[in-house]
Amino acid sequence: MTAQPMVVVGYDPDVAKAHGYAIRFTAEGMPYAVKSGPHLTTGRGATPDNIVTGNCGSSWVFLYDVGALRYSVDTGFGLVSAAVSYSWAANVVGPAYNYTPAWSGALLLKTAWSAQGARSVSLPGTYSAKSSGTAVLATGVICRSQGPVANQAIY
């Protein structure tokens, strides 16, 4: 698995309009968001170690051995501006093991989100976790992470 940054992959014009933005296009046909209503307060989200950063935010995943063939996975993202919704997953793979917890929902104009989960495995060995997902910003920007990656020996 290779770590990849979060990058803008599209715009949702309905979300942009609902939050006071409009989608415009450059002469080259590239879309961008412009303010068309009241200004939203924006800011950066969490910035832990081991993050992967792109042009619309940062995402992370941590994989921990908690003993007795159990692991804990922590994942999340921080965005450059407020978001309205998200869809997220953290795929964990290892010896004869493949599990993907997933989350989604409203963000209520927050700029960061995180989750944690723990599970048991049946075999010791090296396990890998990769997070991926999208967040729809209030500007209509669809921000996608194609994954930070973490590796950990689980015993």
Contacts in CASP RR format, 6 or more apart in sequence:
PFRMAT RR
TARGET T0000
AUTHOR 0000-0000-0000
METHOD contacts of the structure
MODEL  1
MTAQPMVVVGYDPDVAKAHGYAIRFTAEGMPYAVKSGPHLTTGRGATPDN
IVTGNCGSSWVFLYDVGALRYSVDTGFGLVSAAVSYSWAANVVGPAYNYT
PAWSGALLLKTAWSAQGARSVSLPGTYSAKSSGTAVLATGVICRSQGPVA
NQAIY
1 128 0 8 1.000
1 130 0 8 1.000
1 149 0 8 1.000
2 149 0 8 1.000
3 52 0 8 1.000
3 147 0 8 1.000
3 148 0 8 1.000
3 149 0 8 1.000
4 52 0 8 1.000
4 145 0 8 1.000
4 146 0 8 1.000
4 147 0 8 1.000
4 148 0 8 1.000
5 52 0 8 1.000
5 53 0 8 1.000
5 54 0 8 1.000
5 55 0 8 1.000
5 145 0 8 1.000
5 146 0 8 1.000
6 52 0 8 1.000
6 53 0 8 1.000
6 54 0 8 1.000
6 55 0 8 1.000
6 56 0 8 1.000
6 57 0 8 1.000
6 58 0 8 1.000
6 59 0 8 1.000
6 77 0 8 1.000
6 143 0 8 1.000
6 144 0 8 1.000
6 145 0 8 1.000
6 146 0 8 1.000
7 54 0 8 1.000
7 55 0 8 1.000
7 56 0 8 1.000
7 143 0 8 1.000
7 144 0 8 1.000
7 146 0 8 1.000
8 55 0 8 1.000
8 56 0 8 1.000
8 141 0 8 1.000
8 142 0 8 1.000
8 143 0 8 1.000
8 144 0 8 1.000
9 134 0 8 1.000
9 142 0 8 1.000
9 143 0 8 1.000
9 144 0 8 1.000
10 31 0 8 1.000
10 141 0 8 1.000
10 142 0 8 1.000
11 23 0 8 1.000
11 31 0 8 1.000
11 33 0 8 1.000
11 139 0 8 1.000
11 140 0 8 1.000
11 141 0 8 1.000
11 142 0 8 1.000
12 136 0 8 1.000
12 140 0 8 1.000
12 142 0 8 1.000
13 22 0 8 1.000
13 23 0 8 1.000
13 140 0 8 1.000
15 84 0 8 1.000
15 85 0 8 1.000
15 136 0 8 1.000
15 137 0 8 1.000
15 138 0 8 1.000
15 140 0 8 1.000
16 22 0 8 1.000
16 23 0 8 1.000
16 33 0 8 1.000
16 138 0 8 1.000
16 139 0 8 1.000
16 140 0 8 1.000
16 141 0 8 1.000
17 36 0 8 1.000
18 84 0 8 1.000
19 40 0 8 1.000
19 82 0 8 1.000
19 84 0 8 1.000
19 138 0 8 1.000
19 139 0 8 1.000
19 140 0 8 1.000
20 35 0 8 1.000
20 36 0 8 1.000
20 37 0 8 1.000
20 38 0 8 1.000
20 40 0 8 1.000
20 138 0 8 1.000
21 33 0 8 1.000
21 34 0 8 1.000
21 35 0 8 1.000
21 36 0 8 1.000
21 37 0 8 1.000
21 138 0 8 1.000
21 139 0 8 1.000
21 140 0 8 1.000
22 33 0 8 1.000
22 34 0 8 1.000
22 36 0 8 1.000
23 31 0 8 1.000
23 32 0 8 1.000
23 33 0 8 1.000
23 140 0 8 1.000
24 31 0 8 1.000
24 32 0 8 1.000
24 33 0 8 1.000
24 34 0 8 1.000
25 31 0 8 1.000
25 32 0 8 1.000
26 32 0 8 1.000
33 139 0 8 1.000
33 140 0 8 1.000
33 141 0 8 1.000
40 81 0 8 1.000
40 82 0 8 1.000
40 109 0 8 1.000
40 138 0 8 1.000
41 82 0 8 1.000
42 80 0 8 1.000
42 81 0 8 1.000
42 82 0 8 1.000
42 111 0 8 1.000
43 80 0 8 1.000
43 81 0 8 1.000
43 82 0 8 1.000
43 111 0 8 1.000
44 78 0 8 1.000
44 79 0 8 1.000
44 80 0 8 1.000
44 111 0 8 1.000
45 58 0 8 1.000
45 78 0 8 1.000
45 79 0 8 1.000
45 111 0 8 1.000
45 112 0 8 1.000
46 76 0 8 1.000
46 78 0 8 1.000
46 112 0 8 1.000
46 114 0 8 1.000
47 58 0 8 1.000
47 78 0 8 1.000
48 60 0 8 1.000
48 62 0 8 1.000
50 60 0 8 1.000
50 61 0 8 1.000
50 62 0 8 1.000
50 148 0 8 1.000
50 150 0 8 1.000
51 58 0 8 1.000
51 59 0 8 1.000
51 60 0 8 1.000
51 148 0 8 1.000
52 58 0 8 1.000
52 59 0 8 1.000
52 60 0 8 1.000
52 145 0 8 1.000
52 147 0 8 1.000
52 148 0 8 1.000
55 80 0 8 1.000
56 79 0 8 1.000
56 80 0 8 1.000
56 137 0 8 1.000
56 141 0 8 1.000
56 143 0 8 1.000
57 77 0 8 1.000
57 78 0 8 1.000
57 79 0 8 1.000
57 80 0 8 1.000
57 143 0 8 1.000
58 77 0 8 1.000
58 78 0 8 1.000
59 75 0 8 1.000
59 76 0 8 1.000
59 77 0 8 1.000
59 78 0 8 1.000
59 131 0 8 1.000
59 133 0 8 1.000
59 145 0 8 1.000
59 147 0 8 1.000
59 148 0 8 1.000
60 74 0 8 1.000
60 75 0 8 1.000
60 76 0 8 1.000
60 77 0 8 1.000
60 131 0 8 1.000
60 148 0 8 1.000
61 73 0 8 1.000
61 74 0 8 1.000
61 75 0 8 1.000
61 76 0 8 1.000
61 90 0 8 1.000
61 129 0 8 1.000
61 130 0 8 1.000
61 131 0 8 1.000
61 147 0 8 1.000
61 148 0 8 1.000
61 149 0 8 1.000
61 150 0 8 1.000
62 73 0 8 1.000
62 74 0 8 1.000
62 75 0 8 1.000
62 129 0 8 1.000
62 150 0 8 1.000
63 71 0 8 1.000
63 72 0 8 1.000
63 73 0 8 1.000
63 92 0 8 1.000
63 127 0 8 1.000
63 128 0 8 1.000
63 129 0 8 1.000
63 150 0 8 1.000
63 151 0 8 1.000
63 152 0 8 1.000
64 71 0 8 1.000
64 72 0 8 1.000
64 73 0 8 1.000
64 74 0 8 1.000
64 152 0 8 1.000
65 71 0 8 1.000
65 152 0 8 1.000
65 153 0 8 1.000
65 154 0 8 1.000
65 155 0 8 1.000
66 72 0 8 1.000
66 118 0 8 1.000
67 154 0 8 1.000
67 155 0 8 1.000
68 120 0 8 1.000
69 120 0 8 1.000
69 121 0 8 1.000
69 122 0 8 1.000
69 123 0 8 1.000
69 124 0 8 1.000
69 154 0 8 1.000
69 155 0 8 1.000
70 118 0 8 1.000
70 119 0 8 1.000
70 120 0 8 1.000
70 121 0 8 1.000
70 154 0 8 1.000
71 92 0 8 1.000
71 118 0 8 1.000
71 119 0 8 1.000
71 121 0 8 1.000
71 127 0 8 1.000
71 152 0 8 1.000
71 154 0 8 1.000
72 116 0 8 1.000
72 117 0 8 1.000
72 118 0 8 1.000
73 90 0 8 1.000
73 92 0 8 1.000
73 101 0 8 1.000
73 116 0 8 1.000
73 117 0 8 1.000
73 118 0 8 1.000
73 129 0 8 1.000
73 150 0 8 1.000
74 114 0 8 1.000
74 115 0 8 1.000
74 116 0 8 1.000
74 117 0 8 1.000
75 88 0 8 1.000
75 90 0 8 1.000
75 114 0 8 1.000
75 115 0 8 1.000
75 116 0 8 1.000
75 129 0 8 1.000
75 131 0 8 1.000
76 88 0 8 1.000
76 112 0 8 1.000
76 113 0 8 1.000
76 114 0 8 1.000
76 115 0 8 1.000
76 131 0 8 1.000
77 86 0 8 1.000
77 88 0 8 1.000
77 112 0 8 1.000
77 113 0 8 1.000
77 114 0 8 1.000
77 135 0 8 1.000
77 145 0 8 1.000
78 111 0 8 1.000
78 112 0 8 1.000
78 113 0 8 1.000
79 111 0 8 1.000
79 112 0 8 1.000
79 135 0 8 1.000
79 137 0 8 1.000
79 143 0 8 1.000
80 111 0 8 1.000
80 137 0 8 1.000
81 111 0 8 1.000
81 137 0 8 1.000
81 138 0 8 1.000
81 139 0 8 1.000
81 141 0 8 1.000
82 107 0 8 1.000
82 109 0 8 1.000
82 110 0 8 1.000
82 111 0 8 1.000
82 137 0 8 1.000
82 138 0 8 1.000
83 107 0 8 1.000
83 109 0 8 1.000
83 110 0 8 1.000
83 111 0 8 1.000
83 135 0 8 1.000
83 136 0 8 1.000
83 137 0 8 1.000
83 138 0 8 1.000
83 143 0 8 1.000
84 106 0 8 1.000
84 107 0 8 1.000
84 108 0 8 1.000
84 109 0 8 1.000
84 136 0 8 1.000
84 137 0 8 1.000
84 138 0 8 1.000
85 104 0 8 1.000
85 105 0 8 1.000
85 106 0 8 1.000
85 107 0 8 1.000
85 135 0 8 1.000
85 136 0 8 1.000
86 103 0 8 1.000
86 104 0 8 1.000
86 105 0 8 1.000
86 107 0 8 1.000
86 113 0 8 1.000
86 133 0 8 1.000
86 134 0 8 1.000
86 135 0 8 1.000
86 136 0 8 1.000
87 102 0 8 1.000
87 103 0 8 1.000
87 104 0 8 1.000
87 105 0 8 1.000
87 133 0 8 1.000
87 134 0 8 1.000
88 102 0 8 1.000
88 103 0 8 1.000
88 104 0 8 1.000
88 113 0 8 1.000
88 115 0 8 1.000
88 131 0 8 1.000
88 132 0 8 1.000
88 133 0 8 1.000
88 134 0 8 1.000
89 100 0 8 1.000
89 101 0 8 1.000
89 102 0 8 1.000
89 103 0 8 1.000
89 131 0 8 1.000
89 132 0 8 1.000
89 133 0 8 1.000
90 100 0 8 1.000
90 101 0 8 1.000
90 115 0 8 1.000
90 129 0 8 1.000
90 130 0 8 1.000
90 131 0 8 1.000
91 98 0 8 1.000
91 99 0 8 1.000
91 100 0 8 1.000
91 129 0 8 1.000
91 130 0 8 1.000
91 131 0 8 1.000
91 132 0 8 1.000
92 98 0 8 1.000
92 99 0 8 1.000
92 100 0 8 1.000
92 119 0 8 1.000
92 127 0 8 1.000
92 128 0 8 1.000
92 129 0 8 1.000
93 99 0 8 1.000
93 127 0 8 1.000
93 128 0 8 1.000
94 121 0 8 1.000
94 123 0 8 1.000
94 125 0 8 1.000
94 126 0 8 1.000
94 127 0 8 1.000
94 128 0 8 1.000
95 121 0 8 1.000
95 123 0 8 1.000
95 124 0 8 1.000
95 125 0 8 1.000
95 127 0 8 1.000
96 122 0 8 1.000
96 123 0 8 1.000
97 121 0 8 1.000
97 122 0 8 1.000
97 123 0 8 1.000
97 127 0 8 1.000
99 119 0 8 1.000
101 115 0 8 1.000
101 117 0 8 1.000
103 115 0 8 1.000
107 113 0 8 1.000
107 135 0 8 1.000
109 138 0 8 1.000
113 135 0 8 1.000
121 127 0 8 1.000
121 154 0 8 1.000
124 153 0 8 1.000
124 154 0 8 1.000
124 155 0 8 1.000
125 153 0 8 1.000
125 154 0 8 1.000
125 155 0 8 1.000
126 151 0 8 1.000
126 152 0 8 1.000
126 153 0 8 1.000
126 154 0 8 1.000
127 151 0 8 1.000
127 152 0 8 1.000
127 153 0 8 1.000
127 154 0 8 1.000
128 149 0 8 1.000
128 150 0 8 1.000
128 151 0 8 1.000
129 149 0 8 1.000
129 150 0 8 1.000
129 151 0 8 1.000
129 152 0 8 1.000
130 147 0 8 1.000
130 148 0 8 1.000
130 149 0 8 1.000
130 150 0 8 1.000
131 145 0 8 1.000
131 147 0 8 1.000
131 148 0 8 1.000
132 144 0 8 1.000
132 145 0 8 1.000
132 146 0 8 1.000
132 147 0 8 1.000
133 144 0 8 1.000
133 145 0 8 1.000
134 142 0 8 1.000
134 143 0 8 1.000
134 144 0 8 1.000
134 145 0 8 1.000
135 142 0 8 1.000
135 143 0 8 1.000
136 142 0 8 1.000
136 143 0 8 1.000
137 143 0 8 1.000
END
